């Protein structure tokens, strides 16, 4: 059986924005075994994507341990290179689909566009290689595991970098004002202290803190069963999009035109002050700090009042 190998050795949101491209590869090459090189931690969600046959655990660039047969097609869904291109060239694919990079002048491909939406980026790449792709094909099925907090308002205060983290005290203020609803605080094990800080300041019991207590499949179940999700520019926001859960998303310093929910995609309110900056910065972005608790509460109250989540 021929193999299609796709590289996306990044995080949760990165995986979810690549779902339409992965499904396009499955549709274009239905007889191939589709192997996705991505972190092992993402397996619970990879297993729900109806396009991927096998996860090859790969923790970032330079770690692609390919021991299979020569791929008939390798697809760079990771970046523009040069490291990602080098990783895939090492598998000796019969064909490579990638953006071009001056570090690999002999490898053809379209130019990388900084202003492209992350979902569109990979669909356009495949389209230019003759593989039709639908950027709206983002939905995931509900997780098989039950939610430990059905019907709750989910507040996810963490983010990968400080530049994208709205202050904990502001999340706490929002949580406190939403306390007539059941409110839970989610996060990774590394964000458990932050989650408890938000909960204490909001006057919530420790039982409201789910951070560090849920695997990825349970986190997805929490989001799928939630009344509303409030978070920054994080993977949890992409989960809300994929699972059709209403959300209030606080963007900065990266614009939502690059990483936000696609237009017309369900009931998601995106808040953004209109300023760009360094998404990897070591302190909250000034534009993100322009967003107020009142803005978030207004958006949240409108979504909750609609009662739209089925």
C-alpha positions in Angstrom: 0.0 0.0 0.0 1.3 3.4 -0.9 2.0 5.9 1.9 1.1 9.6 2.1 3.2 11.3 4.9 2.0 14.6 6.4 4.2 16.6 8.8 2.5 18.8 11.4 4.7 18.4 14.6 3.1 21.3 16.5 0.3 21.9 19.0 -3.4 21.5 19.4 -4.5 24.5 17.5 -2.1 23.7 14.7 -3.6 20.2 14.4 -7.1 21.5 14.3 -6.4 24.1 11.6 -4.9 21.3 9.4 -8.0 19.0 9.6 -9.4 20.2 6.2 -6.1 19.6 4.5 -5.8 16.1 6.0 -9.3 15.3 4.8 -8.5 16.6 1.4 -5.4 14.2 1.2 -7.6 11.3 2.3 -10.2 12.1 -0.4 -7.5 12.6 -3.1 -5.6 9.4 -2.2 -8.2 7.0 -0.7 -6.0 3.9 -1.2 -2.9 5.3 0.5 -2.1 4.8 4.1 -2.1 8.4 5.5 0.5 8.8 8.2 0.6 12.0 10.3 3.8 13.0 12.0 2.7 14.9 15.1 3.2 14.9 18.9 2.0 11.8 20.7 0.0 14.0 23.2 -2.4 14.8 20.3 -3.3 11.1 19.7 -6.8 11.3 21.4 -7.8 13.9 18.8 -5.9 12.5 15.9 -7.9 9.3 16.4 -11.1 11.2 15.9 -10.0 12.7 12.5 -11.6 10.5 9.9 -8.7 10.9 7.6 -5.6 9.7 9.4 -4.6 6.0 9.5 -1.6 6.3 11.7 0.1 8.7 14.0 3.9 8.8 13.9 4.9 10.4 17.2 7.1 13.4 16.3 8.0 16.0 18.9 9.1 18.9 16.7 11.5 19.4 13.9 14.6 17.3 13.5 12.9 14.3 15.2 11.1 12.6 12.3 12.0 9.0 12.7 10.8 7.5 9.5 11.4 3.8 9.0 8.7 2.9 6.6 8.7 2.5 2.9 9.4 5.4 0.6 6.4 7.7 0.7 4.6 8.2 -2.5 3.7 11.7 -1.3 5.1 13.8 1.5 3.3 16.9 2.5 4.7 19.7 4.5 1.9 21.0 6.7 4.4 22.3 9.3 5.8 25.4 7.9 7.9 26.9 5.1 11.2 25.3 6.1 14.0 24.9 5.8 14.0 22.4 8.7 10.6 20.9 7.9 11.6 20.5 4.2 14.9 18.8 5.3 12.9 16.4 7.5 10.6 15.3 4.7 13.4 15.1 2.1 15.1 12.6 4.4 12.3 10.2 3.8 13.1 10.2 0.0 9.5 10.8 -1.1 8.5 10.2 -4.7 6.8 13.6 -4.5 7.0 16.5 -2.1 4.4 19.2 -1.6 5.6 22.2 0.3 6.0 25.9 0.2 9.3 26.9 -1.3 12.3 28.2 0.8 15.6 29.7 -0.4 17.4 27.1 1.8 16.2 24.5 -0.7 16.4 26.2 -4.1 15.8 22.9 -6.0 12.5 22.2 -4.2 9.5 23.9 -6.0 6.5 25.2 -4.3 4.4 28.3 -3.9 5.7 31.3 -1.8 4.8 31.5 1.9 2.2 34.3 2.6 2.3 35.8 6.1 -1.2 37.3 5.7 -3.0 34.0 4.9 -5.4 32.4 7.4 -3.9 29.2 8.8 -6.7 27.0 7.6 -6.6 28.5 4.1 -2.8 28.3 3.9 -2.8 24.5 3.8 -5.8 24.2 1.6 -4.3 26.6 -0.9 -1.1 24.6 -0.9 -2.9 21.4 -1.8 -5.1 23.2 -4.4 -2.0 24.4 -6.1 -0.8 20.8 -6.2 -4.0 19.7 -7.8 -5.7 18.4 -4.7 -9.1 20.0 -4.0 -9.6 21.1 -0.3 -12.5 22.6 1.6 -11.4 25.0 4.3 -14.8 24.8 5.9 -14.3 21.1 6.7 -13.3 21.7 10.3 -15.8 19.9 12.4 -14.9 17.0 14.7 -17.3 14.4 16.1 -18.2 14.7 19.9 -15.6 12.9 22.1 -16.5 9.3 23.1 -15.8 10.1 26.8 -18.4 12.0 28.9 -17.8 15.6 30.0 -17.0 16.0 33.7 -18.7 19.4 33.6 -21.7 19.3 31.2 -23.3 22.7 30.6 -20.6 24.7 32.2 -19.1 28.0 31.2 -15.4 27.1 30.5 -12.8 29.7 31.2 -9.3 28.8 29.9 -6.8 31.5 31.1 -3.6 30.0 29.8 -1.8 30.4 26.5 1.5 29.2 25.1 3.3 32.5 25.5 2.8 35.4 27.9 2.1 37.8 25.0 -1.2 35.9 24.4 -2.3 35.7 28.1 -5.0 38.1 29.2 -4.3 38.9 32.9 -5.5 36.3 35.5 -7.3 38.9 37.5 -9.4 39.9 34.5 -10.4 36.3 33.9 -11.3 36.0 37.5 -13.5 39.1 37.3 -15.3 37.6 34.4 -15.7 34.3 36.2 -17.0 36.0 39.3 -19.7 37.8 37.3 -20.7 34.7 35.5 -21.0 32.6 38.7 -24.8 32.2 38.6 -23.8 29.7 35.9 -21.5 26.8 36.6 -18.0 28.0 35.8 -15.0 25.8 35.4 -11.3 26.7 34.8 -9.4 24.5 32.4 -5.7 24.2 31.6 -2.8 21.9 31.3 -0.9 20.5 34.3 1.6 23.3 33.8 -1.2 25.8 34.1 -2.8 24.4 37.2 -1.4 27.1 39.5 -2.7 29.8 37.1 -6.1 28.1 37.1 -6.3 28.0 40.9 -5.3 31.7 41.1 -8.2 32.6 38.8 -10.6 30.4 40.8 -9.6 31.8 44.2 -9.9 35.4 43.0 -13.3 34.6 41.5 -14.5 32.9 44.7 -14.8 29.5 43.1 -14.3 26.2 44.9 -11.3 24.0 44.1 -13.8 21.6 42.4 -14.2 24.3 39.7 -10.5 23.8 38.6 -10.2 21.1 36.0 -6.6 22.1 35.0 -4.2 19.3 35.4 -7.1 16.8 35.9 -8.2 16.2 32.3 -6.5 14.4 29.4 -6.9 15.8 26.0 -10.0 13.6 25.3 -11.6 14.8 28.5 -10.8 18.4 27.7 -12.4 18.0 24.4 -15.5 16.6 26.1 -15.6 19.5 28.5 -15.6 21.9 25.5 -18.1 19.9 23.5 -20.5 19.9 26.4 -20.0 23.5 27.5 -22.5 26.3 27.3 -19.7 28.7 26.4 -15.9 28.9 26.2 -13.9 32.0 27.0 -10.3 32.0 26.2 -7.4 33.7 24.3 -5.8 32.7 21.0 -5.2 29.1 22.0 -5.9 25.5 21.0 -9.0 25.5 23.2 -10.5 28.2 21.0 -10.0 26.0 18.0 -11.6 23.1 19.8 -14.7 25.3 20.4 -14.8 26.0 16.6 -14.4 22.3 15.7 -17.0 21.1 18.2 -19.6 23.9 17.5 -19.4 25.3 21.0 -20.1 29.1 21.3 -17.0 31.0 22.4 -15.7 34.5 23.2 -12.1 34.7 21.9 -9.6 37.3 23.0 -7.1 38.0 20.3 -3.8 39.8 20.5 -1.1 40.2 19.3 -1.9 37.9 16.3 -4.9 39.1 14.3 -8.0 36.8 14.1 -7.8 37.1 10.3 -4.9 34.6 10.6 -5.9 32.3 13.4 -9.5 33.1 14.3 -12.6 31.1 13.5 -13.5 31.3 9.8 -16.3 33.8 9.1 -19.7 32.4 9.4 -18.5 29.5 11.5 -21.0 29.2 14.3 -21.5 31.5 17.3 -18.1 32.9 18.1 -17.4 36.4 19.2 -13.9 37.6 18.5 -12.5 40.5 20.4 -9.4 42.2 19.0 -8.1 45.8 19.5 -6.7 45.9 16.0 -3.0 45.9 16.9 -0.4 43.3 15.9 2.8 42.5 17.8 5.1 39.7 18.8 3.1 36.6 19.6 6.1 35.1 21.4 6.7 38.0 23.7 7.4 37.6 27.5 4.6 39.9 28.7 0.9 40.5 27.7 0.6 42.3 24.4 -0.5 46.0 24.8 -3.3 45.4 22.3 -4.6 42.4 24.3 -4.6 44.5 27.4 -7.0 47.0 25.7 -9.7 44.4 25.9 -11.9 44.9 29.0 -13.8 42.7 31.3 -17.0 44.6 30.3 -16.4 43.7 26.6 -16.0 40.0 27.5 -19.0 39.9 29.8 -21.2 41.6 27.2 -20.2 39.1 24.5 -20.6 36.2 26.9 -24.0 37.3 28.2 -25.3 37.7 24.6 -24.2 34.1 23.7 -25.5 32.6 26.9 -28.8 34.4 26.5 -29.2 33.0 23.0 -29.2 29.5 24.3 -27.9 28.3 21.0 -25.8 25.3 22.0 -27.6 22.1 21.1 
